[in-house]
């Protein structure tokens, strides 16, 4: 617990609010201590043999997944069979065989060898009360089978323990250890792909079905509820539960028999996941994020997948009500997500698309159960909810508000606008390569043998295909589109409205005088002979703070954020105001570097956050963003855009603080782009290099690149007093 951070936050609150929050925090800590004692002294598994015969798992959707047979499955099968061989390429790791006790290759100068205790049988690595049940699960694995190392950062080799209570996990220590690696693997996002191959390749049917069951049993035996890294973040628990549900539904569409212990154990596991999520909701009164979206989406999938009981119906009603409410809150009028990151926009949108597909495809029996089942929201739930929650959720499902469809359309427009011609995302803000469901495969453009079958983590075409399917427009050959259509169960509750691209141009606010050659101190000119202004589509997204120019062979952004929403979490934003990205004819000229890693190497995390990593004008001894604590997701935007003018293909903006002013003007014309900077009351910094881009979390950054050369002329005096 970071008491310095908590004290700083408390000083920003009224006294009575700080006292109330402190009391609530200590109460939660007390409840947590009791829960920890209980978990360590009793079996944390739900015994599948003791479940009611009525408590079973059922597939989502009843229609077959028609399009899978028409999908070119060669590439998908190649990746699926590598996953079946326990090889994974996650977060830039490259293909690694993640075997129990393996010696991994190290990362950022940190390498942790395999320890002798890793030779201990899986069922003996967990807490003593959990050993018997873990052994039972392990005995259900069909041999031969080589266990997967679910608890390791399979780059550095650091391993977390299976008997560590989830609140006691270490994150960011020791050096170079990255808990996101086991989190990513533990989401089980590779299983739906394997299930899809079962439906399209009858020759591999028996092997892949057996392997899917084995991996699930292996995971459950190695990761008892509430223990180890894979229970450390409720968000990941929600994502895992959703992917388990999708995997089961795809296989059920192929008439795979799940009778016997597998179906019972999977139902018990989903019940454990649901209870854990509901007891550990990542909800905040003031700020909620993609984490909370994943929590409630997980409850939607679990509640829809289990035979209805008052508990599961409560989760389903709660999840539907909250996903609709949070979607309307977290996605702004211009379609952007309020976290200020294009990558997290993609993730949050994907979460909402799949959760809304499940909600929209519910059977009439399930909707009626939501209306009619009496249940009580536990007192421990801090979320403000209506007393008739079931009826409210059922009403939403029967007729989703037009506002939701409109925001889906706006969100699609924003995602398309911040993607270059091939669908690659312009990385503004943090990029952690996070996904909710990973189905379609898009390879990186590199063709050398070392990058064979390397997936492109910043391509958004799969998300767009899933969204279009939700809106009633299926994408042929897309597995994402086929699965969303399957979840919708033949219904079309989000049919696309008549949608015209929105325009906010021209724009003018603020009274600072922008322009004037005599004021400019830095100028950058880019010759682009192919560029024709008449072919450019220009967009302005005021809530996100971004101007976009784009056409088939040209894409440019200009960051002009005001960061006005007090309820928005800005932890994934960067010090990139007045920054520009520029792509032309298939090549990046100015590229935002994204994010390399988070907690494993803190100095690199900060390097990619700061202005020095971006093509921005900055003044000596004046930073627009401050980082008040060692917490790597805490930042304050001390200076924001105070004036903006967009007229024709020209945009200019300034940041002002006291008597200091830094401004940038971007002019797009036939055959060239000119970027001009100036400052008043301060001197502009001169830099020689930009941080090399990491195209996806953990992906090896490109070499640092030279800062674009300045062009000097008599009209652009270098007066930096």
C-alpha positions in Angstrom: 0.0 0.0 0.0 1.5 3.4 -1.1 0.7 5.6 1.9 2.4 8.6 0.3 0.0 8.4 -2.7 -3.0 7.9 -0.4 -2.0 10.8 1.8 -1.7 13.0 -1.3 -5.1 12.0 -2.6 -6.6 12.6 0.9 -5.3 16.1 1.0 -7.3 16.9 -2.2 -10.6 15.8 -0.6 -12.8 17.6 1.9 -12.1 16.5 5.5 -15.4 14.5 5.9 -14.9 12.7 2.6 -11.3 11.8 3.5 -12.4 10.4 6.9 -15.3 8.4 5.2 -12.9 7.0 2.6 -10.3 6.1 5.2 -12.9 4.3 7.3 -14.2 2.4 4.3 -10.6 1.5 3.3 -9.8 0.1 6.8 -13.1 -1.8 6.8 -12.2 -3.4 3.5 -8.8 -4.3 4.8 -10.4 -6.0 7.7 -12.7 -8.0 5.5 -9.8 -8.8 3.3 -7.8 -10.2 6.3 -10.7 -12.4 7.3 -11.0 -13.6 3.7 -7.3 -14.4 3.5 -7.4 -16.4 6.7 -10.4 -18.4 5.4 -8.8 -19.0 2.0 -5.6 -20.2 3.5 -7.2 -22.6 5.9 -10.0 -24.1 3.7 -10.2 -25.4 0.2 -10.9 -22.5 -2.2 -12.2 -24.6 -5.0 -15.9 -25.2 -5.5 -16.4 -28.9 -5.4 -18.1 -29.9 -8.7 -19.4 -33.1 -7.2 -21.4 -31.1 -4.7 -23.0 -28.8 -7.2 -26.7 -29.2 -7.9 -27.4 -31.3 -11.0 -29.3 -28.2 -12.2 -26.1 -26.1 -12.1 -24.5 -26.9 -15.4 -22.8 -24.9 -18.2 -24.7 -24.3 -21.4 -23.6 -22.9 -24.7 -24.3 -19.3 -25.8 -26.3 -19.1 -28.9 -28.1 -21.9 -30.6 -27.3 -21.3 -34.2 -24.3 -22.9 -35.7 -21.3 -20.8 -36.5 -21.9 -20.9 -40.2 -18.9 -19.0 -41.5 -16.1 -21.0 -39.8 -16.1 -23.6 -42.6 -15.6 -20.8 -45.1 -12.7 -19.2 -43.3 -9.2 -19.8 -44.7 -8.0 -21.9 -41.8 -4.4 -22.7 -42.8 -2.9 -19.7 -40.9 -5.3 -20.1 -38.0 -4.5 -23.9 -37.8 -0.8 -23.2 -37.8 -1.1 -20.9 -34.8 -3.6 -23.2 -33.0 -1.4 -26.2 -33.4 1.6 -24.3 -32.0 -0.6 -23.4 -29.0 -1.6 -27.0 -28.7 2.1 -27.8 -28.5 2.3 -25.2 -25.7 4.2 -22.6 -27.8 3.1 -19.1 -27.3 4.0 -15.7 -28.7 2.7 -13.1 -26.3 3.6 -9.5 -25.6 6.6 -9.6 -27.9 8.1 -12.7 -26.4 8.5 -14.5 -29.7 7.5 -18.2 -29.9 8.4 -19.8 -26.6 7.6 -23.3 -25.4 6.2 -22.6 -22.0 6.9 -25.9 -20.2 7.0 -26.6 -16.5 10.6 -26.1 -15.2 11.9 -24.6 -18.5 14.9 -22.3 -18.5 13.8 -19.0 -20.2 16.0 -16.5 -22.0 15.9 -13.4 -19.8 14.8 -9.8 -20.3 16.4 -6.4 -19.9 19.4 -7.8 -18.1 17.2 -9.9 -15.7 17.2 -13.7 -16.0 15.8 -16.0 -13.3 16.7 -19.7 -13.7 14.3 -22.5 -13.1 14.2 -23.4 -9.4 14.2 -27.0 -8.0 10.8 -26.5 -6.5 9.4 -26.4 -10.1 9.9 -30.1 -10.3 7.4 -30.6 -7.5 4.1 -32.1 -8.9 1.5 -29.5 -9.7 -0.9 -30.6 -7.0 1.7 -30.1 -4.3 2.6 -26.5 -5.2 -0.7 -25.1 -3.9 -1.8 -24.5 -0.3 -2.3 -27.7 1.7 -6.2 -27.4 1.9 -6.2 -27.2 -2.0 -3.9 -30.1 -2.7 -6.5 -32.9 -2.7 -8.7 -31.0 -5.2 -5.8 -30.0 -7.4 -4.7 -33.6 -7.5 -8.2 -34.7 -8.5 -8.1 -32.2 -11.4 -4.6 -33.2 -12.4 -5.8 -36.9 -12.5 -8.5 -35.9 -15.1 -5.8 -34.9 -17.6 -5.5 -37.4 -20.4 -1.9 -38.6 -20.8 0.5 -38.1 -22.4 0.5 -34.4 -21.5 3.3 -32.0 -20.7 2.2 -29.4 -18.1 2.3 -25.7 -18.9 4.1 -23.2 -16.7 1.1 -20.9 -16.0 2.9 -19.0 -13.2 6.0 -17.7 -15.0 7.1 -14.6 -16.8 8.4 -16.6 -19.7 10.8 -13.9 -20.8 12.7 -13.2 -17.6 12.0 -16.6 -16.1 10.7 -15.2 -12.8 8.0 -17.4 -11.3 5.3 -16.5 -8.9 4.0 -19.1 -6.3 0.7 -21.0 -6.5 0.3 -20.7 -2.7 0.5 -16.8 -2.6 -2.8 -15.2 -1.8 -3.8 -12.8 -4.6 -3.6 -9.6 -2.4 0.0 -10.5 -1.5 1.4 -10.7 -5.0 4.5 -8.6 -5.9 4.2 -6.5 -9.0 7.2 -4.8 -10.5 9.6 -6.7 -8.2 12.1 -8.1 -8.7 13.6 -6.2 -11.5 12.6 -7.2 -15.1 9.8 -9.4 -13.9 6.6 -8.7 -15.7 3.4 -10.1 -14.2 1.6 -9.3 -17.5 3.1 -12.4 -19.1 1.3 -14.9 -16.9 -1.8 -12.7 -16.9 -1.8 -12.7 -20.7 -1.3 -16.5 -20.9 -3.9 -17.1 -18.1 -6.6 -15.2 -20.1 -6.8 -18.5 -22.2 -7.5 -16.4 -25.3 -5.9 -19.1 -27.5 -8.6 -21.6 -26.7 -11.4 -20.2 -28.9 -9.0 -20.4 -31.9 -8.3 -24.1 -31.1 -12.0 -24.7 -30.8 -12.6 -23.0 -34.2 -10.2 -25.4 -35.8 -12.1 -28.3 -34.3 -15.1 -27.2 -36.3 -13.2 -26.7 -39.6 -10.7 -29.6 -39.5 -12.4 -32.9 -38.7 -9.1 -34.7 -39.0 -7.7 -32.9 -35.9 -11.0 -33.0 -34.0 -10.1 -35.7 -31.4 -6.6 -34.4 -30.7 -7.6 -30.7 -30.2 -10.7 -31.5 -28.1 -8.5 -33.6 -25.8 -5.9 -30.8 -25.7 -8.4 -28.1 -24.9 -9.8 -30.2 -22.0 -6.3 -31.0 -20.8 -5.2 -27.3 -20.8 -8.3 -26.3 -18.8 -7.8 -29.0 -16.2 -4.1 -28.1 -16.1 -4.8 -24.5 -15.5 -7.4 -25.1 -12.8 -5.1 -27.5 -11.0 -2.2 -25.0 -11.1 -4.3 -22.0 -10.2 -6.7 -22.5 -7.3 -9.2 -19.7 -6.8 -7.8 -16.7 -5.0 -4.2 -17.8 -5.3 -1.3 -17.0 -7.6 -0.8 -14.4 -10.3 -3.7 -15.5 -12.4 -6.1 -14.4 -9.7 -4.3 -11.1 -9.0 -6.4 -8.9 -11.2 -10.3 -9.3 -11.5 -10.1 -7.9 -15.0 -8.1 -11.0 -16.2 -10.5 -13.3 -14.3 -13.4 -11.8 -16.3 -11.5 -12.1 -19.6 -10.6 -15.7 -18.9 -14.2 -16.6 -17.9 -15.5 -15.0 -21.1 -13.0 -17.0 -23.3 -13.9 -20.2 -21.5 -17.5 -19.6 -22.3 -16.8 -18.8 -25.9 -14.7 -21.9 -26.3 -17.4 -24.1 -24.9 -20.0 -22.4 -27.1 -17.9 -22.9 -30.3 -17.4 -26.6 -29.5 -21.0 -27.1 -28.7 -21.8 -25.7 -32.1 -19.8 -28.7 -33.4 -21.9 -31.2 -31.4 -18.9 -32.0 -29.1 -20.1 -34.1 -26.1 -19.1 -32.5 -22.8 -20.8 -35.0 -20.5 -19.0 -36.3 -17.4 -16.5 -34.5 -15.2 -15.3 -31.9 -17.7 -18.7 -30.1 -17.9 -19.2 -30.2 -14.1 -15.6 -28.9 -13.4 -16.0 -26.1 -16.0 -19.4 -25.1 -14.5 -17.8 -25.1 -11.0 -14.8 -23.0 -12.3 -17.1 -20.4 -13.9 -19.0 -20.2 -10.6 -15.7 -19.6 -8.8 -14.8 -16.9 -11.4 -18.2 -15.2 -11.0 -18.0 -15.1 -7.2 -14.4 -13.8 -7.2 -15.3 -11.0 -9.7 -18.4 -9.9 -7.9 -16.5 -9.7 -4.6 -13.6 -7.8 -6.1 -15.2 -5.4 -8.5 -12.7 -2.8 -9.7 -15.2 -0.1 -9.2 -14.4 3.4 -8.1 -16.9 6.1 -7.2 -14.9 8.7 -9.1 -13.0 6.9 -11.8 -13.7 3.6 -13.6 -11.8 2.1 -16.5 -11.3 -0.8 -18.9 -10.8 -3.0 -15.8 -14.3 -2.5 -14.5 -15.7 -3.1 -18.1 -13.9 -6.5 -18.2 -15.3 -7.3 -14.7 -18.9 -6.7 -15.6 -18.5 -8.3 -19.1 -17.2 -11.4 -17.4 -20.3 -11.5 -15.2 -22.4 -11.2 -18.4 -20.7 -14.2 -19.9 -20.8 -16.3 -16.7 -24.4 -15.4 -15.9 -25.5 -16.3 -19.5 -23.5 -19.5 -19.5 -24.7 -21.1 -16.3 -28.1 -22.6 -15.6 -30.2 -19.9 -14.0 -30.1 -19.5 -10.3 -30.8 -16.4 -8.2 -27.1 -15.8 -7.9 -26.2 -16.2 -11.7 -29.3 -14.2 -12.8 -28.2 -11.4 -10.4 -24.7 -11.4 -12.1 -26.3 -11.4 -15.5 -28.7 -8.5 -14.7 -25.9 -6.6 -12.9 -23.5 -7.1 -15.8 -25.9 -6.0 -18.5 -27.0 -2.9 -16.5 -23.5 -1.9 -15.8 -22.0 -2.6 -19.2 -24.7 -0.3 -20.8 -24.2 2.4 -18.2 -20.4 2.3 -18.4 -20.4 2.2 -22.2 -22.4 5.4 -22.3 -20.1 7.0 -19.6 -16.7 5.9 -20.7 -17.2 6.5 -24.4 -17.6 10.2 -25.2 -19.8 12.1 -27.7 -17.1 12.0 -30.4 -16.8 8.2 -30.1 -13.5 8.2 -28.2 -12.8 6.4 -24.9 -12.2 8.8 -22.0 -8.9 7.1 -20.9 -7.1 9.1 -23.6 -5.4 6.1 -25.3 -6.2 4.7 -28.8 -5.1 1.2 -27.7 -7.4 1.3 -24.6 -10.1 2.6 -26.8 -9.8 -0.6 -28.9 -9.8 -2.8 -25.8 -12.7 -1.1 -24.1 -14.7 -1.1 -27.3 -14.0 -4.8 -27.9 -15.2 -5.6 -24.4 -18.5 -3.8 -24.9 -19.0 -5.4 -28.3 -18.8 -9.0 -27.1 -20.8 -8.3 -23.9 -23.5 -6.5 -25.8 -23.6 -9.4 -28.3 -24.3 -11.9 -25.5 -26.9 -9.6 -24.0 -28.6 -9.0 -27.4 -28.7 -12.8 -28.1 -30.3 -13.9 -24.9 -33.2 -16.2 -25.2 -36.7 -15.2 -24.1 -36.5 -17.6 -21.3 -33.4 -15.9 -19.9 -34.9 -12.5 -20.3 -38.0 -13.6 -18.4 -35.8 -15.2 -15.7 -34.2 -11.8 -15.2 -37.6 -10.2 -14.8 -39.1 -12.8 -12.5 -36.2 -14.2 -10.4 -36.1 -12.6 -6.9 -32.7 -11.8 -5.7 -31.0 -9.4 -3.3 -27.9 -7.4 -4.0 -25.4 -8.1 -1.2 -24.7 -5.2 1.2 -21.0 -5.5 0.4 -21.7 -4.3 -3.2 -20.6 -0.7 -3.3 -22.2 0.0 -6.7 -25.3 2.2 -6.8 -28.1 0.1 -8.4 -31.8 0.4 -8.9 -34.1 -1.7 -6.6 -35.7 -3.4 -9.7 -32.4 -4.3 -11.3 -33.7 -7.4 -13.0 -36.5 -5.6 -14.7 -34.3 -2.7 -15.7 -31.8 -5.1 -17.3 -34.5 -7.1 -19.1 -35.9 -3.8 -20.4 -32.5 -2.9 -21.8 -32.2 -6.3 -23.6 -35.7 -6.0 -25.1 -35.0 -2.6 -26.5 -31.5 -1.2 -26.3 -31.5 2.6 -26.3 -30.6 4.3 -29.6 -27.9 6.1 -27.8 -25.9 2.9 -27.5 -26.1 2.2 -31.2 -25.1 5.8 -32.0 -22.1 5.6 -29.7 -21.1 2.3 -31.3 -21.1 4.1 -34.6 -19.2 7.0 -33.3 -16.7 4.7 -31.7 -16.2 2.9 -35.0 -15.6 6.2 -36.7 -13.0 7.1 -34.2 -11.2 3.8 -34.4 -11.1 4.0 -38.2 -9.8 7.5 -38.0 -6.9 6.6 -35.8 -5.8 3.7 -38.0 -3.6 3.9 -41.1 -4.5 2.3 -44.4 -3.7 -1.3 -43.4 -5.6 -1.1 -40.1 -2.6 -0.5 -37.8 -3.4 1.7 -34.9 -1.7 5.1 -34.4 -0.4 4.6 -30.9 -1.4 7.6 -28.8 -1.1 7.1 -25.1 -0.3 3.7 -23.6 -0.3 0.5 -25.6 -0.4 -2.7 -23.7 -1.7 -4.9 -26.6 -4.7 -5.8 -24.5 -7.5 -7.7 -26.1 -10.8 -9.2 -24.9 -11.1 -11.9 -27.4 -8.3 -12.8 -29.9 -9.6 -14.6 -33.0 -8.6 -13.3 -36.4 -4.9 -13.3 -37.3 -3.1 -10.4 -38.9 0.6 -10.9 -39.4 3.3 -8.2 -39.0 4.5 -6.8 -42.3 8.1 -8.1 -41.8 8.7 -11.1 -43.9 12.1 -12.4 -42.7 12.2 -15.9 -41.3 12.7 -14.7 -37.7 9.3 -13.0 -37.8 7.4 -15.9 -39.4 3.9 -16.1 -37.9 4.5 -13.0 -35.8 1.1 -11.5 -35.2 0.5 -7.8 -35.5 -0.8 -6.6 -32.1 -1.7 -3.1 -33.1 -3.9 -4.0 -36.0 -7.6 -3.2 -35.4 -9.4 -5.0 -38.3 -10.6 -7.8 -36.1 -12.2 -5.4 -33.6 -13.9 -3.6 -36.5 -15.2 -6.9 -37.9 -16.7 -7.8 -34.6 -18.3 -4.4 -34.2 -19.7 -4.5 -37.7 -21.2 -7.9 -37.0 -22.9 -6.4 -33.9 -24.3 -3.6 -36.1 -25.7 -6.1 -38.6 -22.9 -6.1 -41.2 -20.9 -9.4 -41.2 -17.4 -9.6 -42.6 -16.9 -12.7 -44.8 -13.9 -14.7 -43.8 -13.6 -13.1 -40.3 -13.8 -15.4 -37.3 -14.5 -12.4 -35.0 -17.5 -11.6 -37.2 -18.7 -15.2 -37.2 -18.5 -15.5 -33.4 -20.3 -12.2 -32.7 -23.1 -13.3 -35.1 -23.2 -16.6 -33.2 -23.5 -14.9 -29.9 -26.3 -12.7 -31.2 -28.2 -15.9 -32.0 -29.9 -14.6 -35.1 -31.1 -11.4 -33.5 -30.3 -7.8 -34.7 -30.8 -5.5 -31.7 -28.2 -3.0 -32.9 -29.0 -2.6 -36.6 -26.9 0.3 -38.0 -28.6 3.7 -38.0 -28.3 6.1 -40.8 -25.0 7.6 -39.9 -23.3 10.6 -41.4 -19.7 11.4 -40.5 -19.7 14.2 -38.0 -17.8 17.4 -38.6 -16.6 19.9 -36.1 -14.9 22.2 -38.6 -13.9 25.0 -38.7 -13.0 25.4 -35.0 -11.8 28.3 -33.0 -11.5 28.8 -29.3 -9.1 30.8 -27.1 -7.8 34.3 -27.7 -4.1 33.7 -28.2 -2.8 35.0 -31.5 -1.5 32.1 -33.4 0.6 32.4 -36.6 2.9 35.1 -37.8 6.3 34.3 -39.2 8.1 36.6 -36.9 7.1 34.5 -33.9 8.2 31.1 -35.2 11.5 29.7 -33.9 11.3 26.1 -35.2 10.0 24.9 -38.6 9.8 21.5 -40.1 8.9 20.9 -43.8 8.1 17.6 -45.4 7.9 17.2 -49.1 5.2 14.7 -50.2 4.8 15.0 -54.0 1.8 12.7 -54.1 -0.3 14.6 -51.6 -3.4 16.3 -52.9 -5.4 18.3 -50.4 -8.7 17.8 -52.2 -8.5 14.0 -51.5 -7.9 14.4 -47.7 -10.6 13.8 -45.2 -10.2 15.9 -42.1 -11.7 15.1 -38.7 -11.6 16.7 -35.3 -12.4 14.7 -32.1 -12.9 17.4 -29.4 -13.4 15.1 -26.5 -10.3 13.1 -27.1 -8.4 16.1 -28.4 -7.2 15.1 -31.8 -7.1 16.5 -35.4 -6.8 13.8 -38.1 -6.0 14.3 -41.8 -6.2 11.1 -43.9 -6.6 9.6 -47.3 -5.4 6.4 -49.0 -1.7 7.1 -48.9 -1.5 9.7 -46.1 -2.3 9.9 -42.4 -1.5 12.6 -39.9 -2.6 13.4 -36.4 -2.3 16.5 -34.2 -2.8 16.1 -30.4 -4.8 19.0 -28.9 -6.2 17.7 -25.6 -7.8 19.8 -22.9 -8.3 16.8 -20.4 -11.4 18.4 -19.1 -13.3 15.5 -17.5 -12.6 15.3 -13.8 -13.9 11.7 -13.7 -11.6 10.4 -16.4 -8.6 8.2 -15.5 -5.6 9.7 -17.2 -3.1 7.1 -16.1 -2.7 5.8 -19.6 -2.1 9.2 -21.2 1.4 10.6 -22.2 3.0 14.0 -22.2 2.2 14.3 -25.9 0.1 17.5 -26.2 0.8 19.4 -29.5 2.4 16.2 -30.8 2.2 15.1 -34.4 2.3 11.7 -36.1 2.8 11.4 -39.9 2.5 8.4 -42.2 2.8 8.5 -46.0 3.0 6.0 -48.8 3.3 3.0 -46.5 6.1 4.5 -44.3 6.2 6.2 -41.0 7.8 9.7 -41.1 6.9 10.6 -37.5 5.7 7.7 -35.4 4.4 7.8 -31.8 6.5 5.2 -30.0 3.6 3.7 -27.9 4.7 1.8 -24.8 7.4 -0.7 -24.4 6.8 -2.2 -20.9 5.1 -1.1 -17.7 6.3 -2.3 -14.3 9.2 -4.6 -15.3 11.5 -1.7 -16.2 10.2 1.5 -14.6 12.8 3.8 -16.2 11.7 2.7 -19.7 8.1 3.1 -18.7 8.8 6.8 -17.8 10.9 7.3 -20.9 8.0 6.4 -23.2 5.5 8.5 -21.2 7.5 11.7 -21.2 7.6 14.4 -23.9 11.1 13.4 -24.9 9.5 10.3 -26.6 7.2 12.3 -28.8 7.5 14.8 -31.6 6.3 17.8 -29.6 7.5 21.4 -28.9 8.6 21.8 -25.3 10.1 24.7 -23.4 13.1 24.6 -21.2 12.2 23.9 -17.5 8.5 23.6 -18.3 6.8 20.2 -18.5 3.1 20.0 -19.4 2.7 16.8 -17.3 3.9 15.9 -13.8 4.3 12.5 -12.2 3.6 13.1 -8.5 4.5 9.6 -7.2 6.4 6.5 -8.0 3.1 4.9 -9.0 3.6 4.4 -12.8 0.0 5.1 -13.7 -0.4 8.4 -11.9 0.0 11.7 -13.9 -1.3 15.2 -13.7 -1.8 17.3 -16.8 -0.7 20.6 -15.4 -0.9 22.5 -18.7 -3.4 21.7 -21.5 -4.4 23.2 -24.8 -6.0 26.7 -24.2 -6.5 27.8 -27.8 -7.2 26.0 -31.1 -7.9 27.1 -34.6 -8.8 24.8 -37.5 -9.5 26.4 -40.8 -9.2 24.5 -44.1 -6.3 22.2 -43.9 -4.5 24.3 -41.3 -4.6 23.7 -37.6 -2.8 25.7 -34.8 -2.9 25.3 -31.1 -1.2 26.6 -28.0 -0.6 25.8 -24.4 -0.4 28.7 -22.0 0.6 28.9 -18.4 1.1 32.3 -16.8 3.3 34.3 -19.1 4.6 31.2 -20.9 3.2 30.1 -24.2 4.1 27.3 -26.5 2.4 27.0 -29.8 2.4 24.8 -32.9 0.9 25.3 -36.4 0.3 22.5 -38.9 -0.3 23.4 -42.5 -1.2 20.7 -45.1 -1.0 21.7 -48.8 -0.5 20.0 -52.1 2.8 18.3 -52.0 4.0 19.2 -48.5 3.3 19.5 -44.8 4.8 22.4 -42.8 5.0 22.3 -39.0 6.0 25.5 -37.2 6.6 26.0 -33.5 7.1 29.1 -31.4 7.3 30.1 -27.8 6.7 33.3 -25.7 8.2 33.8 -22.3 10.4 30.7 -22.6 12.9 28.9 -24.9 12.1 25.9 -27.0 14.3 22.9 -26.4 16.4 21.5 -29.2 16.5 17.7 -29.5 18.4 15.3 -31.8 16.6 12.0 -31.4 13.1 10.5 -30.8 12.5 7.2 -29.0 12.2 4.3 -31.3 8.7 2.9 -31.6 7.6 -0.3 -29.9 4.8 -1.5 -32.1 3.0 -3.4 -29.4 3.7 -4.0 -25.7 7.0 -5.8 -25.1 7.9 -5.7 -28.8 11.5 -4.8 -29.3 11.6 -1.1 -30.0 13.0 0.2 -33.3 16.3 2.1 -33.1 16.0 5.7 -31.9 15.4 7.9 -34.9 16.7 11.4 -35.8 14.5 14.3 -34.9 13.2 15.8 -38.1 15.5 18.5 -39.4 14.6 22.1 -39.0 14.4 24.4 -42.0 15.8 27.9 -41.4 15.1 31.0 -43.5 15.1 34.7 -43.1 11.5 34.7 -42.1 12.1 32.2 -39.3 14.4 33.9 -36.8 15.9 31.8 -34.1 15.2 34.1 -31.2 15.0 32.0 -28.1 15.2 34.5 -25.4 
